[in-house]
Amino acid sequence: MTAPIPRIMLIEDHPDHAFYIKKGLAIRQFEVEWYEDGVTALAAAQANPPDAILLDIMLPGLHGLDLLRELKTDSRTLNIPVIVVTAYATMQVNREKEMALSYGATDFFKKPFNVEDLAKKLREILEA
C-alpha cells in the first residue's frame, strides 16, 4: 500500500516564493496548500490541520511569530510541526530564529534555500 502524500500548509505572502516552494515540493511528492495571510491560514489550520506548516515571518494581517504562538497554544494545532522561513537580514535572522524556536517552531530556514533541503527536513520531521 502506498503511503499518503503529506499535506503541507505554506503561509507565504510573496507569490514568486510560494510558486518556487510549491513546485519544488510537488515534484517531491508533497501536496502544498498556499495561504497568503496569517488570519486565513490560522482558520484553515484549525478547521483541517495539515501534516506540517511552512511559515513566513513577515505576513500581512497577522505577523508570522504571532501566528506561530497562536498555533502552538491551540489544542487543534499544537502538535503540527512548523518550519519558519524568512528573508530577514542577517542581524535580524538570529533574533527571529531564537524567538521562533522558543515559540515552538520545529526548524528554521533562511531564504533563499534549496527546496531539496527543505523536502528532506520535512520528510525527517514527518517520519519521526
ROVEX-252999 format. One record per residue: residue in three letters; x, y, z of N, C-alpha, C in turn. Coordinates in Angstrom, 2 decimals. Example, Ala and Ser with C-alpha at 12.3 -4.5 7.8 and 13.67 -1.06 7.14 Angstrom:
2
+---------+---------+---------+---------+---------+---------+---------+---------+---------+---------+
! residuo !     n.X !     n.Y !     n.Z !    ca.X !    ca.Y !    ca.Z !     c.X !     c.Y !     c.Z !
+---------+---------+---------+---------+---------+---------+---------+---------+---------+---------+
!     ALA !   13.19 !   -5.69 !    7.80 !   12.30 !   -4.50 !    7.80 !   13.20 !   -3.30 !    7.80 !
!     SER !   12.85 !   -2.25 !    7.08 !   13.67 !   -1.06 !    7.14 !   12.90 !    0.03 !    7.87 !
+---------+---------+---------+---------+---------+---------+---------+---------+---------+---------+
end
This chain:
128
+---------+---------+---------+---------+---------+---------+---------+---------+---------+---------+
! residuo !     n.X !     n.Y !     n.Z !    ca.X !    ca.Y !    ca.Z !     c.X !     c.Y !     c.Z !
+---------+---------+---------+---------+---------+---------+---------+---------+---------+---------+
!     MET !    0.84 !   -1.18 !    0.00 !    0.00 !    0.00 !    0.00 !    0.89 !    1.25 !    0.00 !
!     THR !    0.51 !    2.22 !   -0.75 !    1.28 !    3.46 !   -0.88 !    0.97 !    4.39 !    0.28 !
!     ALA !    2.03 !    5.00 !    0.81 !    1.86 !    5.97 !    1.90 !    1.14 !    7.20 !    1.37 !
!     PRO !    0.31 !    7.82 !    2.21 !   -0.38 !    9.04 !    1.76 !    0.61 !   10.17 !    1.50 !
!     ILE !    0.26 !   11.03 !    0.58 !    1.10 !   12.18 !    0.27 !    0.95 !   13.20 !    1.40 !
!     PRO !    2.06 !   13.65 !    1.99 !    1.97 !   14.62 !    3.09 !    1.36 !   15.95 !    2.62 !
!     ARG !    0.46 !   16.46 !    3.45 !   -0.21 !   17.74 !    3.14 !    0.48 !   18.85 !    3.93 !
!     ILE !    1.05 !   19.79 !    3.19 !    1.82 !   20.88 !    3.77 !    1.07 !   22.20 !    3.58 !
!     MET !    0.96 !   22.97 !    4.64 !    0.39 !   24.32 !    4.54 !    1.54 !   25.30 !    4.39 !
!     LEU !    1.52 !   26.06 !    3.32 !    2.52 !   27.08 !    3.06 !    1.89 !   28.44 !    3.30 !
!     ILE !    2.45 !   29.20 !    4.23 !    1.94 !   30.53 !    4.54 !    3.03 !   31.52 !    4.12 !
!     GLU !    2.81 !   32.14 !    2.97 !    3.83 !   32.97 !    2.31 !    3.12 !   34.04 !    1.49 !
!     ASP !    3.47 !   35.30 !    1.73 !    2.77 !   36.39 !    1.04 !    3.40 !   36.78 !   -0.30 !
!     HIS !    4.54 !   36.25 !   -0.65 !    5.16 !   36.57 !   -1.94 !    4.86 !   35.46 !   -2.95 !
!     PRO !    4.08 !   35.75 !   -3.99 !    3.71 !   34.73 !   -4.96 !    4.90 !   34.02 !   -5.60 !
!     ASP !    5.98 !   34.74 !   -5.90 !    7.15 !   34.10 !   -6.51 !    7.77 !   33.07 !   -5.58 !
!     HIS !    7.90 !   33.41 !   -4.31 !    8.46 !   32.46 !   -3.34 !    7.52 !   31.26 !   -3.19 !
!     ALA !    6.23 !   31.53 !   -3.12 !    5.25 !   30.46 !   -2.96 !    5.30 !   29.50 !   -4.15 !
!     PHE !    5.38 !   30.05 !   -5.36 !    5.44 !   29.22 !   -6.57 !    6.67 !   28.31 !   -6.53 !
!     TYR !    7.81 !   28.87 !   -6.20 !    9.07 !   28.12 !   -6.13 !    8.96 !   26.96 !   -5.12 !
!     ILE !    8.44 !   27.26 !   -3.95 !    8.32 !   26.24 !   -2.91 !    7.28 !   25.19 !   -3.29 !
!     LYS !    6.11 !   25.64 !   -3.76 !    5.05 !   24.70 !   -4.15 !    5.52 !   23.75 !   -5.24 !
!     LYS !    6.11 !   24.30 !   -6.28 !    6.56 !   23.48 !   -7.40 !    7.65 !   22.51 !   -6.94 !
!     GLY !    8.61 !   23.02 !   -6.17 !    9.70 !   22.16 !   -5.70 !    9.23 !   21.03 !   -4.81 !
!     LEU !    8.25 !   21.29 !   -3.97 !    7.74 !   20.24 !   -3.09 !    6.79 !   19.30 !   -3.82 !
!     ALA !    6.02 !   19.82 !   -4.77 !    5.09 !   18.97 !   -5.52 !    5.83 !   17.88 !   -6.29 !
!     ILE !    6.95 !   18.22 !   -6.91 !    7.69 !   17.19 !   -7.65 !    8.38 !   16.20 !   -6.71 !
!     ARG !    8.41 !   16.51 !   -5.44 !    8.98 !   15.62 !   -4.43 !    7.87 !   14.94 !   -3.61 !
!     GLN !    6.69 !   14.90 !   -4.18 !    5.55 !   14.17 !   -3.61 !    4.98 !   14.75 !   -2.32 !
!     PHE !    4.81 !   16.06 !   -2.31 !    4.10 !   16.74 !   -1.23 !    2.91 !   17.47 !   -1.84 !
!     GLU !    1.81 !   17.49 !   -1.12 !    0.66 !   18.31 !   -1.51 !    0.80 !   19.62 !   -0.73 !
!     VAL !    0.79 !   20.74 !   -1.44 !    1.01 !   22.04 !   -0.80 !   -0.21 !   22.93 !   -0.97 !
!     GLU !   -0.73 !   23.42 !    0.15 !   -1.83 !   24.39 !    0.14 !   -1.23 !   25.74 !    0.51 !
!     TRP !   -1.46 !   26.73 !   -0.33 !   -0.84 !   28.04 !   -0.15 !   -1.83 !   29.04 !    0.43 !
!     TYR !   -1.38 !   29.77 !    1.45 !   -2.15 !   30.86 !    2.06 !   -1.27 !   32.10 !    2.09 !
!     GLU !   -1.86 !   33.24 !    1.76 !   -1.09 !   34.49 !    1.67 !   -1.11 !   35.31 !    2.95 !
!     ASP !   -1.98 !   34.97 !    3.89 !   -2.03 !   35.77 !    5.12 !   -2.27 !   34.86 !    6.32 !
!     GLY !   -1.85 !   35.35 !    7.47 !   -1.91 !   34.56 !    8.69 !   -3.31 !   34.30 !    9.22 !
!     VAL !   -4.20 !   35.24 !    9.06 !   -5.56 !   35.10 !    9.59 !   -6.29 !   33.95 !    8.88 !
!     THR !   -6.24 !   33.95 !    7.56 !   -6.88 !   32.89 !    6.78 !   -6.23 !   31.54 !    7.06 !
!     ALA !   -4.91 !   31.54 !    7.14 !   -4.17 !   30.30 !    7.38 !   -4.50 !   29.71 !    8.76 !
!     LEU !   -4.60 !   30.55 !    9.77 !   -4.92 !   30.07 !   11.11 !   -6.28 !   29.37 !   11.12 !
!     ALA !   -7.27 !   30.00 !   10.51 !   -8.61 !   29.40 !   10.45 !   -8.57 !   28.07 !    9.71 !
!     ALA !   -7.83 !   28.00 !    8.61 !   -7.74 !   26.77 !    7.83 !   -7.03 !   25.67 !    8.61 !
!     ALA !   -5.96 !   26.02 !    9.32 !   -5.22 !   25.03 !   10.10 !   -6.08 !   24.48 !   11.25 !
!     GLN !   -6.89 !   25.34 !   11.85 !   -7.76 !   24.90 !   12.93 !   -8.88 !   24.00 !   12.41 !
!     ALA !   -9.40 !   24.31 !   11.23 !  -10.50 !   23.55 !   10.65 !  -10.05 !   22.21 !   10.08 !
!     ASN !   -8.87 !   22.17 !    9.49 !   -8.38 !   20.97 !    8.83 !   -6.85 !   20.93 !    8.96 !
!     PRO !   -6.35 !   20.49 !   10.11 !   -4.90 !   20.55 !   10.37 !   -4.07 !   19.80 !    9.33 !
!     PRO !   -3.04 !   20.47 !    8.81 !   -2.14 !   19.83 !    7.84 !   -1.12 !   18.94 !    8.55 !
!     ASP !   -0.32 !   18.24 !    7.78 !    0.74 !   17.41 !    8.36 !    1.90 !   18.27 !    8.86 !
!     ALA !    2.15 !   19.40 !    8.19 !    3.22 !   20.32 !    8.59 !    2.91 !   21.70 !    8.02 !
!     ILE !    3.55 !   22.71 !    8.60 !    3.35 !   24.09 !    8.16 !    4.70 !   24.72 !    7.86 !
!     LEU !    4.75 !   25.44 !    6.73 !    5.88 !   26.30 !    6.38 !    5.40 !   27.72 !    6.57 !
!     LEU !    6.05 !   28.46 !    7.43 !    5.54 !   29.76 !    7.87 !    6.55 !   30.88 !    7.64 !
!     ASP !    6.17 !   31.84 !    6.80 !    6.97 !   33.05 !    6.62 !    6.75 !   33.94 !    7.85 !
!     ILE !    7.71 !   34.77 !    8.16 !    7.57 !   35.66 !    9.32 !    6.82 !   36.94 !    8.96 !
!     MET !    7.22 !   37.58 !    7.89 !    6.60 !   38.86 !    7.51 !    5.34 !   38.59 !    6.69 !
!     LEU !    4.20 !   38.70 !    7.35 !    2.91 !   38.44 !    6.70 !    1.97 !   39.61 !    6.93 !
!     PRO !    1.06 !   39.84 !    5.98 !    0.04 !   40.87 !    6.21 !   -0.99 !   40.38 !    7.22 !
!     GLY !   -1.52 !   41.28 !    8.00 !   -2.60 !   40.94 !    8.93 !   -2.12 !   40.40 !   10.25 !
!     LEU !   -1.52 !   39.25 !   10.23 !   -1.06 !   38.59 !   11.45 !    0.40 !   38.19 !   11.24 !
!     HIS !    1.31 !   38.80 !   12.00 !    2.75 !   38.53 !   11.89 !    3.00 !   37.03 !   12.09 !
!     GLY !    3.98 !   36.51 !   11.39 !    4.28 !   35.08 !   11.46 !    4.57 !   34.56 !   12.85 !
!     LEU !    5.31 !   35.33 !   13.65 !    5.60 !   34.87 !   15.01 !    4.36 !   34.89 !   15.90 !
!     ASP !    3.46 !   35.83 !   15.66 !    2.18 !   35.84 !   16.39 !    1.33 !   34.64 !   15.98 !
!     LEU !    1.35 !   34.33 !   14.70 !    0.63 !   33.16 !   14.21 !    1.22 !   31.89 !   14.82 !
!     LEU !    2.53 !   31.80 !   14.88 !    3.18 !   30.64 !   15.49 !    2.73 !   30.46 !   16.94 !
!     ARG !    2.69 !   31.54 !   17.69 !    2.22 !   31.46 !   19.08 !    0.78 !   30.95 !   19.14 !
!     GLU !   -0.06 !   31.46 !   18.25 !   -1.46 !   31.01 !   18.20 !   -1.53 !   29.51 !   17.91 !
!     LEU !   -0.76 !   29.06 !   16.92 !   -0.76 !   27.65 !   16.55 !   -0.30 !   26.76 !   17.70 !
!     LYS !    0.69 !   27.21 !   18.44 !    1.28 !   26.39 !   19.49 !    0.54 !   26.48 !   20.83 !
!     THR !   -0.51 !   27.30 !   20.89 !   -1.32 !   27.35 !   22.11 !   -2.74 !   26.85 !   21.87 !
!     ASP !   -3.02 !   26.37 !   20.68 !   -4.35 !   25.86 !   20.33 !   -4.28 !   24.33 !   20.28 !
!     SER !   -5.14 !   23.65 !   21.00 !   -5.10 !   22.18 !   21.05 !   -5.27 !   21.53 !   19.68 !
!     ARG !   -5.94 !   22.21 !   18.75 !   -6.15 !   21.64 !   17.41 !   -4.89 !   21.68 !   16.56 !
!     THR !   -3.96 !   22.57 !   16.87 !   -2.79 !   22.77 !   16.02 !   -1.46 !   22.63 !   16.77 !
!     LEU !   -1.54 !   22.39 !   18.04 !   -0.36 !   22.34 !   18.91 !    0.74 !   21.40 !   18.42 !
!     ASN !    0.35 !   20.24 !   17.92 !    1.33 !   19.22 !   17.56 !    1.75 !   19.23 !   16.09 !
!     ILE !    1.32 !   20.22 !   15.34 !    1.72 !   20.31 !   13.94 !    3.15 !   20.86 !   13.87 !
!     PRO !    4.06 !   20.15 !   13.19 !    5.41 !   20.70 !   13.03 !    5.37 !   21.98 !   12.19 !
!     VAL !    6.11 !   22.99 !   12.62 !    6.16 !   24.27 !   11.91 !    7.61 !   24.60 !   11.59 !
!     ILE !    7.89 !   24.79 !   10.30 !    9.20 !   25.27 !    9.88 !    9.04 !   26.72 !    9.49 !
!     VAL !    9.78 !   27.58 !   10.15 !    9.72 !   29.01 !    9.86 !   10.73 !   29.32 !    8.75 !
!     VAL !   10.29 !   30.13 !    7.78 !   11.17 !   30.57 !    6.69 !   11.15 !   32.10 !    6.65 !
!     THR !   12.31 !   32.69 !    6.41 !   12.37 !   34.15 !    6.40 !   13.46 !   34.66 !    5.48 !
!     ALA !   13.28 !   35.88 !    5.03 !   14.30 !   36.57 !    4.22 !   14.90 !   37.73 !    5.00 !
!     TYR !   14.70 !   37.75 !    6.31 !   15.24 !   38.83 !    7.13 !   16.75 !   38.97 !    6.92 !
!     ALA !   17.24 !   40.18 !    7.13 !   18.68 !   40.43 !    7.06 !   19.39 !   39.64 !    8.16 !
!     THR !   20.66 !   39.40 !    7.98 !   21.44 !   38.53 !    8.86 !   21.32 !   38.88 !   10.34 !
!     MET !   21.40 !   40.15 !   10.69 !   21.33 !   40.52 !   12.11 !   19.98 !   40.15 !   12.71 !
!     GLN !   18.92 !   40.34 !   11.95 !   17.59 !   40.02 !   12.46 !   17.32 !   38.52 !   12.47 !
!     VAL !   17.95 !   37.79 !   11.55 !   17.69 !   36.35 !   11.45 !   17.98 !   35.64 !   12.76 !
!     ASN !   19.11 !   35.93 !   13.37 !   19.46 !   35.24 !   14.62 !   18.42 !   35.49 !   15.70 !
!     ARG !   17.97 !   36.72 !   15.82 !   16.95 !   37.06 !   16.83 !   15.62 !   36.38 !   16.50 !
!     GLU !   15.22 !   36.44 !   15.22 !   13.96 !   35.83 !   14.81 !   14.01 !   34.31 !   14.96 !
!     LYS !   15.14 !   33.72 !   14.64 !   15.29 !   32.27 !   14.79 !   15.14 !   31.88 !   16.25 !
!     GLU !   15.81 !   32.60 !   17.12 !   15.73 !   32.33 !   18.56 !   14.28 !   32.44 !   19.05 !
!     MET !   13.59 !   33.49 !   18.62 !   12.20 !   33.67 !   19.03 !   11.32 !   32.55 !   18.48 !
!     ALA !   11.48 !   32.23 !   17.20 !   10.65 !   31.19 !   16.58 !   10.83 !   29.85 !   17.29 !
!     LEU !   12.06 !   29.48 !   17.56 !   12.31 !   28.21 !   18.24 !   11.76 !   28.23 !   19.67 !
!     SER !   11.84 !   29.37 !   20.34 !   11.30 !   29.46 !   21.70 !    9.77 !   29.39 !   21.71 !
!     TYR !    9.13 !   29.78 !   20.60 !    7.67 !   29.71 !   20.49 !    7.19 !   28.33 !   20.05 !
!     GLY !    8.12 !   27.45 !   19.71 !    7.73 !   26.09 !   19.36 !    7.97 !   25.67 !   17.92 !
!     ALA !    8.66 !   26.48 !   17.13 !    8.97 !   26.08 !   15.76 !    9.86 !   24.83 !   15.79 !
!     THR !    9.67 !   23.97 !   14.81 !   10.45 !   22.75 !   14.70 !   11.81 !   23.01 !   14.09 !
!     ASP !   11.84 !   23.94 !   13.12 !   13.10 !   24.29 !   12.46 !   12.96 !   25.67 !   11.84 !
!     PHE !   14.04 !   26.13 !   11.22 !   14.12 !   27.49 !   10.71 !   14.98 !   27.48 !    9.45 !
!     PHE !   14.46 !   28.05 !    8.35 !   15.21 !   28.16 !    7.10 !   15.28 !   29.63 !    6.70 !
!     LYS !   16.47 !   30.07 !    6.29 !   16.65 !   31.43 !    5.80 !   16.59 !   31.41 !    4.27 !
!     LYS !   15.78 !   32.31 !    3.71 !   15.69 !   32.45 !    2.25 !   16.94 !   33.17 !    1.75 !
!     PRO !   17.40 !   32.82 !    0.58 !   16.94 !   31.71 !   -0.25 !   17.49 !   30.38 !    0.30 !
!     PHE !   16.76 !   29.31 !    0.05 !   17.19 !   27.98 !    0.48 !   16.93 !   27.00 !   -0.65 !
!     ASN !   17.53 !   25.84 !   -0.53 !   17.38 !   24.78 !   -1.51 !   16.12 !   23.99 !   -1.16 !
!     VAL !   15.21 !   23.85 !   -2.10 !   13.96 !   23.13 !   -1.82 !   14.23 !   21.66 !   -1.51 !
!     GLU !   15.26 !   21.10 !   -2.09 !   15.62 !   19.72 !   -1.78 !   15.95 !   19.57 !   -0.29 !
!     ASP !   16.68 !   20.53 !    0.27 !   16.99 !   20.50 !    1.70 !   15.71 !   20.62 !    2.53 !
!     LEU !   14.81 !   21.47 !    2.09 !   13.53 !   21.64 !    2.79 !   12.72 !   20.34 !    2.74 !
!     ALA !   12.66 !   19.71 !    1.58 !   11.92 !   18.46 !    1.43 !   12.51 !   17.37 !    2.34 !
!     LYS !   13.83 !   17.29 !    2.39 !   14.48 !   16.31 !    3.27 !   14.12 !   16.56 !    4.73 !
!     LYS !   14.14 !   17.82 !    5.13 !   13.80 !   18.17 !    6.51 !   12.34 !   17.82 !    6.81 !
!     LEU !   11.44 !   18.11 !    5.87 !   10.03 !   17.77 !    6.07 !    9.86 !   16.26 !    6.23 !
!     ARG !   10.49 !   15.48 !    5.38 !   10.38 !   14.02 !    5.49 !   10.93 !   13.53 !    6.83 !
!     GLU !   12.06 !   14.08 !    7.23 !   12.66 !   13.72 !    8.51 !   11.70 !   14.00 !    9.67 !
!     ILE !   11.09 !   15.16 !    9.65 !   10.15 !   15.55 !   10.70 !    8.91 !   14.67 !   10.69 !
!     LEU !    8.36 !   14.43 !    9.50 !    7.12 !   13.68 !    9.40 !    7.30 !   12.19 !    9.68 !
!     GLU !    8.50 !   11.68 !    9.48 !    8.76 !   10.26 !    9.73 !    9.20 !   10.00 !   11.17 !
!     ALA !    9.43 !   11.06 !   11.93 !    9.90 !   10.88 !   13.32 !    8.80 !   10.36 !   14.21 !
+---------+---------+---------+---------+---------+---------+---------+---------+---------+---------+
end
